[in-house]
């Protein structure tokens, strides 16, 4: 189950579970569109994997399977 992290690990932009602005790698490192498509060029600086749009968990599933509230912030490129 995806964590659905609440922020961009580079610029700390909020990325709520319903955001279409979130990008992830296979390890669920999470980035906003601006960082993912700009300075990161669709490549995760943590693992080197590609970045893909994060899927949106349906609202009715969030009650039972909530998104993570733990913010992760790393110095990315």
Secondary structure, 3 states (H helix, E strand, C coil): CCCCCCECCCCCCECCCCCCCEEECCCCCEEEHHHHHCCCCCECCCCCCECEECCCCCHHHHCCCCCCCCCCCCCCC
